[in-house]
C-alpha cells in the first residue's frame, strides 16, 4: 500500500492505494480517514483490484475549503467523479461507510454510467424527503419520542465543533467507543442528546478505546484532527438541509445499479435509520445483498474486517 497526493480538477486529495485492475473507491465517514479502510484496501489490492481510499474533502491530507457551502453532496460526489478520472479509470465500484455511504449512494444515483455498483456500510439509501428539509423531520422525531435532540440537529450550530477541537483526543475516543459493538448496550450512545447536554457530555470520561483500535492507529486520527480541526467535517452536517434544497431533480429517483447494504446489529445508527433500512428494496432495482452482522457496531469495516472483506469480494465477483 502507498499514500500519495493526487490533483483533481478542484482539489488536492490524499489517497491510500494498492493493487491494479478494476477500480474500487472507498469513501469514509465521520470522524474517519482513508486509513479507516486499510484492511479493505490491502485485501482488494491483493485480490486483483485497484483499491483507493481518499481522505475526503475537509479531512486529513486532503484540501479543506473555507466556505461552508463547499461541502454539499454535489461537491462531495463531484470529488469522487474527478478522482476516478484522475486515476485513469472510466468506471468504478463505490463503497461508502457512515457519511461516506450517502455520498456513495448519490454517486450511483447521479452517475450510474461511471459508478457501476454501490456497496454501503451502516447507512441505507435515504430517498429525498418530499415534505421538506430533513433536520425539521429529525427534530419532530426526537420530540415525539421524548428523546431530546438528535446529534445531527445539535451539529448545525456554528460553534458545535468547538468542544471537539478543544480536546481532540477525548472527543475521538468517546465517539469511537460510544458507537462500537463491544460497548455495553446501556452505555452506547443512541444519537439522541438530552436537553442541556452535548454529544460528548453524555459519554463517560473514562471511555476506553474500542478493542479493535490500537494506540498507534488512534494516534493517526488524533494527529490528523489536531492538524485539520473539526470545522470542515461538521460542515458536512451543516449542509444537510442545503442538500435537500439543491436536489429537487432527484425526487423519487431510484438506485438502478447493483447495490448492497451491510450493517451491524448493534449499530446505534439503526435507532434513526430503521425505516430506510426496512424499505431499502423499494428504492433499489438490483439489491443483491442486504445483511446484518451479529454483534457488530457502527465501525463495521474495522470491527469485522474479515467478514466485510468476504462480503465485499463476493459482491464484486458477482458483478
C-alpha positions as CSV (number, residue, x, y, z in Angstrom):
1,X,0.0,0.0,0.0
2,X,1.1,3.6,-0.7
3,X,-0.1,7.0,0.3
4,X,0.2,9.8,-2.2
5,X,-1.4,13.1,-3.2
6,X,-3.3,13.4,-6.4
7,X,-4.5,16.6,-8.0
8,X,-8.1,16.6,-9.4
9,X,-10.0,19.5,-11.0
10,X,-10.6,21.4,-7.9
11,X,-8.9,19.6,-5.1
12,X,-5.6,18.0,-3.9
13,X,-6.7,14.7,-2.5
14,X,-4.6,12.3,-0.3
15,X,-5.2,8.7,-1.1
16,X,-4.3,5.3,0.3
17,X,-3.8,2.9,-2.7
18,X,-3.0,-0.7,-3.5
19,X,-3.2,-3.0,-6.5
20,X,-4.2,-2.7,-10.1
21,X,-7.2,-3.8,-12.1
22,X,-10.8,-2.6,-11.8
23,X,-11.2,0.4,-9.6
24,X,-12.9,0.2,-6.2
25,X,-13.2,3.5,-4.4
26,X,-13.7,3.6,-0.6
27,X,-15.4,6.7,1.0
28,X,-15.0,7.2,4.7
29,X,-17.3,8.9,7.2
30,X,-17.1,10.9,10.4
31,X,-14.7,11.0,12.2
32,X,-12.6,8.8,10.0
33,X,-9.9,9.0,7.3
34,X,-8.8,7.0,4.3
35,X,-6.8,4.7,6.6
36,X,-10.1,3.6,8.2
37,X,-10.2,1.3,5.1
38,X,-6.7,-0.1,5.4
39,X,-7.9,-3.7,5.8
40,X,-10.1,-3.5,2.8
41,X,-7.5,-1.7,0.6
42,X,-5.0,-4.4,1.4
43,X,-7.4,-7.3,0.8
44,X,-8.8,-5.9,-2.5
45,X,-5.4,-4.9,-3.8
46,X,-4.2,-8.5,-3.2
47,X,-7.3,-9.8,-4.9
48,X,-6.6,-8.1,-8.2
49,X,-8.4,-4.8,-7.8
50,X,-7.2,-1.2,-7.8
51,X,-8.3,-0.2,-4.3
52,X,-8.3,3.5,-3.4
53,X,-9.4,5.2,-0.2
54,X,-9.1,9.1,-0.2
55,X,-9.2,11.4,2.7
56,X,-12.4,13.1,1.9
57,X,-12.8,16.9,1.4
58,X,-12.1,18.6,4.7
59,X,-10.3,15.6,6.2
60,X,-6.7,14.6,6.8
61,X,-4.2,15.3,3.9
62,X,-6.9,16.5,1.5
63,X,-7.7,20.2,1.0
64,X,-10.1,21.9,3.3
65,X,-12.1,24.7,1.6
66,X,-13.1,27.5,3.9
67,X,-16.6,28.2,2.7
68,X,-19.3,26.2,4.4
69,X,-21.2,25.8,1.1
70,X,-18.3,23.9,-0.3
71,X,-19.4,20.7,1.5
72,X,-22.7,20.0,-0.2
73,X,-23.5,16.5,-1.5
74,X,-22.8,17.8,-5.0
75,X,-19.3,18.8,-4.1
76,X,-18.6,15.5,-2.3
77,X,-19.9,13.3,-5.1
78,X,-18.2,15.6,-7.7
79,X,-14.9,15.0,-5.9
80,X,-15.3,11.3,-6.5
81,X,-16.1,11.8,-10.2
82,X,-12.9,13.9,-10.5
83,X,-10.9,11.3,-8.6
84,X,-12.0,8.4,-10.9
85,X,-10.9,10.4,-13.9
86,X,-7.6,11.4,-12.3
87,X,-6.8,7.8,-11.6
88,X,-7.2,6.9,-15.3
89,X,-10.4,4.8,-15.0
90,X,-13.7,5.1,-16.8
91,X,-15.9,3.2,-14.3
92,X,-15.6,2.0,-10.7
93,X,-17.5,0.4,-7.8
94,X,-18.0,2.8,-5.0
95,X,-18.0,1.7,-1.3
96,X,-19.1,4.0,1.5
97,X,-19.4,3.9,5.3
98,X,-21.2,6.3,7.6
99,X,-21.3,9.8,5.9
100,X,-19.5,8.1,3.1
101,X,-22.5,5.9,2.4
102,X,-24.8,8.8,1.4
103,X,-22.0,10.1,-0.8
104,X,-21.7,6.6,-2.4
105,X,-25.4,6.3,-2.8
106,X,-25.6,9.7,-4.5
107,X,-22.6,8.8,-6.8
108,X,-24.6,5.8,-8.0
109,X,-27.8,7.8,-8.2
110,X,-26.4,10.7,-10.2
111,X,-23.8,9.0,-12.3
112,X,-24.7,5.3,-12.9
113,X,-22.6,5.4,-16.1
114,X,-19.5,6.0,-14.0
115,X,-20.3,4.2,-10.7
116,X,-21.4,0.8,-11.9
117,X,-22.3,-0.6,-8.5
118,X,-22.5,0.6,-4.9
119,X,-21.7,-1.2,-1.6
120,X,-22.8,0.7,1.5
121,X,-22.0,0.1,5.2
122,X,-24.1,1.2,8.2
123,X,-26.3,3.8,6.4
124,X,-29.0,2.8,4.0
125,X,-30.1,4.8,0.9
126,X,-32.4,7.6,2.0
127,X,-34.5,9.0,-0.8
128,X,-35.2,12.7,-0.9
129,X,-37.9,13.6,1.5
130,X,-40.8,15.3,-0.3
131,X,-42.2,17.2,2.7
132,X,-39.4,19.5,3.5
133,X,-35.8,19.7,4.8
134,X,-34.6,16.8,6.9
135,X,-33.5,18.5,10.1
136,X,-37.1,19.6,10.8
137,X,-38.2,16.0,10.5
138,X,-35.4,14.9,12.7
139,X,-36.5,17.4,15.4
140,X,-40.1,16.2,15.2
141,X,-39.0,12.5,15.5
142,X,-36.9,13.3,18.6
143,X,-39.6,15.5,20.3
144,X,-42.4,12.9,19.6
145,X,-40.3,10.2,21.3
146,X,-39.3,12.4,24.2
147,X,-35.7,11.7,23.2
148,X,-34.2,15.2,23.4
149,X,-32.3,16.3,20.3
150,X,-30.6,14.2,17.6
151,X,-26.9,14.9,17.4
152,X,-27.3,15.9,13.7
153,X,-29.5,18.8,14.8
154,X,-27.1,19.8,17.5
155,X,-24.2,19.7,15.0
156,X,-25.9,22.5,13.0
157,X,-24.8,25.2,15.4
158,X,-21.9,27.4,14.2
159,X,-19.8,26.5,17.2
160,X,-20.8,22.8,17.6
161,X,-17.3,21.6,16.6
162,X,-15.6,23.7,19.3
163,X,-15.9,21.1,22.0
164,X,-14.2,18.6,19.7
165,X,-11.4,21.0,18.8
166,X,-10.9,21.8,22.5
167,X,-9.9,18.2,23.3
168,X,-9.3,16.2,20.1
169,X,-8.2,13.1,21.9
170,X,-11.1,12.9,24.3
171,X,-13.7,13.7,21.5
172,X,-12.4,11.0,19.3
173,X,-12.0,8.4,22.0
174,X,-15.6,9.0,23.3
175,X,-17.0,9.0,19.8
176,X,-15.4,5.7,18.7
177,X,-16.3,4.0,22.0
178,X,-20.0,5.2,22.0
179,X,-20.8,3.6,18.6
180,X,-18.8,0.4,19.0
181,X,-20.3,-3.0,19.0
182,X,-18.2,-4.1,22.1
183,X,-19.6,-1.3,24.2
184,X,-22.3,-2.5,26.7
185,X,-25.8,-1.7,25.4
186,X,-26.6,0.5,28.3
187,X,-23.5,2.7,27.7
188,X,-23.8,3.0,23.9
189,X,-25.0,6.3,22.6
190,X,-28.4,6.4,20.9
191,X,-27.6,9.5,19.0
192,X,-30.2,11.5,20.9
193,X,-29.0,14.2,23.3
194,X,-31.0,15.2,26.5
195,X,-31.7,18.9,26.9
196,X,-28.8,20.9,28.3
197,X,-26.2,18.2,27.3
198,X,-23.8,17.8,24.3
199,X,-22.9,14.6,22.5
200,X,-19.6,14.4,24.5
201,X,-21.1,15.3,27.9
202,X,-23.4,12.3,27.7
203,X,-20.4,9.9,27.5
204,X,-18.2,8.8,30.4
205,X,-14.8,10.4,30.8
206,X,-13.2,7.0,31.3
207,X,-14.4,5.6,27.9
208,X,-11.7,3.3,26.6
209,X,-10.7,2.8,23.0
210,X,-12.6,0.0,21.2
211,X,-10.9,-3.4,21.3
212,X,-10.0,-3.3,17.6
213,X,-8.2,0.1,17.7
214,X,-4.5,0.1,18.6
215,X,-2.9,3.2,20.2
216,X,-0.9,3.7,17.1
217,X,-4.0,3.7,14.9
218,X,-5.8,6.0,17.3
219,X,-2.8,8.4,17.1
220,X,-3.3,8.7,13.3
221,X,-6.8,10.1,13.9
222,X,-5.6,12.4,16.8
223,X,-2.8,13.8,14.7
224,X,-4.9,14.4,11.6
225,X,-7.8,16.1,13.5
226,X,-5.3,18.1,15.7
227,X,-3.8,19.5,12.5
228,X,-7.0,20.0,10.5
229,X,-9.7,20.5,13.1
230,X,-13.4,19.6,13.1
231,X,-14.8,22.7,11.4
232,X,-14.8,21.2,7.9
233,X,-16.2,17.7,8.9
234,X,-19.0,19.5,10.8
235,X,-19.8,21.5,7.6
236,X,-20.9,18.2,6.0
237,X,-23.7,18.1,8.6
238,X,-24.4,21.9,8.2
239,X,-25.2,21.2,4.5
240,X,-27.9,18.6,5.2
241,X,-30.8,21.0,4.6
242,X,-29.0,22.7,1.7
243,X,-28.5,19.3,0.1
244,X,-32.3,18.9,0.2
245,X,-32.7,22.3,-1.4
246,X,-30.2,21.5,-4.2
247,X,-31.7,18.2,-5.3
248,X,-35.4,18.6,-6.2
249,X,-34.4,17.0,-9.5
250,X,-33.6,13.8,-7.6
251,X,-37.1,13.5,-6.1
252,X,-38.3,9.9,-6.4
253,X,-35.1,8.8,-8.2
254,X,-34.1,5.2,-7.7
255,X,-30.8,3.4,-7.5
256,X,-30.5,1.4,-10.7
257,X,-27.1,-0.2,-10.4
258,X,-26.3,-3.3,-8.4
259,X,-26.3,-2.5,-4.7
260,X,-25.5,-3.9,-1.3
261,X,-26.0,-2.8,2.3
262,X,-24.2,-4.3,5.3
263,X,-25.0,-3.1,8.9
264,X,-24.1,-4.2,12.4
265,X,-27.0,-5.3,14.5
266,X,-25.6,-3.2,17.4
267,X,-25.1,-0.1,15.3
268,X,-26.8,2.9,17.0
269,X,-27.5,4.5,13.6
270,X,-30.3,1.9,13.3
271,X,-32.2,3.9,16.0
272,X,-32.9,6.6,13.5
273,X,-32.4,4.9,10.1
274,X,-34.5,1.9,10.7
275,X,-37.4,2.9,8.3
276,X,-35.0,3.4,5.4
277,X,-33.2,0.1,6.1
278,X,-36.6,-1.8,6.2
279,X,-37.8,-0.1,3.0
280,X,-34.5,-0.3,1.1
281,X,-35.7,-2.8,-1.5
282,X,-38.5,-0.4,-2.6
283,X,-35.9,2.1,-3.9
284,X,-33.3,-0.2,-5.4
285,X,-33.8,-2.1,-8.7
286,X,-31.0,-4.6,-8.2
287,X,-30.4,-5.1,-4.4
288,X,-28.1,-8.1,-4.4
289,X,-27.2,-8.1,-0.7
290,X,-28.7,-6.8,2.5
291,X,-27.3,-8.3,5.6
292,X,-26.9,-7.7,9.3
293,X,-23.7,-8.7,11.1
294,X,-24.4,-10.0,14.6
295,X,-22.6,-8.2,17.4
296,X,-21.1,-5.6,15.2
297,X,-21.5,-1.9,15.9
298,X,-21.0,1.2,13.7
299,X,-17.3,0.9,12.8
300,X,-18.0,-2.4,11.0
301,X,-15.2,-2.4,8.4
302,X,-12.7,-2.1,11.3
303,X,-14.6,-4.2,13.9
304,X,-15.2,-7.1,11.4
305,X,-12.7,-6.7,8.6
306,X,-12.6,-10.3,7.5
307,X,-16.3,-10.6,7.3
308,X,-16.7,-7.3,5.5
309,X,-13.9,-8.2,3.0
310,X,-15.6,-11.6,2.3
311,X,-19.0,-10.0,1.6
312,X,-17.4,-7.3,-0.5
313,X,-15.4,-9.7,-2.6
314,X,-18.4,-11.9,-3.2
315,X,-20.4,-8.9,-4.3
316,X,-17.6,-7.7,-6.6
317,X,-17.1,-11.1,-8.2
318,X,-20.8,-11.4,-8.9
319,X,-20.9,-8.2,-11.0
